[in-house]
């Protein structure tokens, strides 16, 4: 894979993604859902607020579903229409196709996620007593980490889609991976098991990056938790990339 091939693949992926039906609406939905849910959560909390930044960013847990759908759409639409055959004919280097899809998707989700997170923190500053300023160190880390979280969720969904090559199945699988561990932790009564689920689940571990208070009580530290989600996303992309390289459409 050379730089010229990668640039050409990125231009093609950007053209496909921005002309894909529904992508613009999904980007808007990512922002609106994240900010709206975060603002609604902030408005219902009464003082004292334990972790204002994490409360303000509560909408990320809802917005991630839209990020996952964007990740599925970035590849699943081509498999549904068989356009993937034209993509691979135009760019035979399948590693370049994978890298381009991941890069373009990351940029789109990062841009939308930045707007969503900034809007959530701004709403939290207004609605939550004692909410940190946007320039406070812990709030900046929580906000930046939340943007990375959304990007990683989208990449996780992209990898799953490339592995299963079906949009409906990929959507169900990606969302199950995200929400299964929090649901299991509510069913299981054993605190030790709950803690282990929070350490290995992509959603509970990844969202630890939003915490700004009582960090010593977390099952994992903020960046370590985001690292767990990174491993999940990397594994999904590696498996999806292996399927892309080894199986003809």
Secondary structure as GFF3:
##gff-version 3
##sequence-region A 1 249
A	DSSP	alpha_helix	3	19	.	.	.	ID=ss1
A	DSSP	alpha_helix	23	44	.	.	.	ID=ss2
A	DSSP	alpha_helix	52	56	.	.	.	ID=ss3
A	DSSP	three_ten_helix	57	59	.	.	.	ID=ss4
A	DSSP	alpha_helix	60	81	.	.	.	ID=ss5
A	DSSP	alpha_helix	84	90	.	.	.	ID=ss6
A	DSSP	alpha_helix	94	127	.	.	.	ID=ss7
A	DSSP	alpha_helix	137	164	.	.	.	ID=ss8
A	DSSP	alpha_helix	167	187	.	.	.	ID=ss9
A	DSSP	alpha_helix	191	200	.	.	.	ID=ss10
A	DSSP	alpha_helix	202	206	.	.	.	ID=ss11
A	DSSP	three_ten_helix	207	210	.	.	.	ID=ss12
A	DSSP	three_ten_helix	215	217	.	.	.	ID=ss13
A	DSSP	alpha_helix	222	246	.	.	.	ID=ss14
###
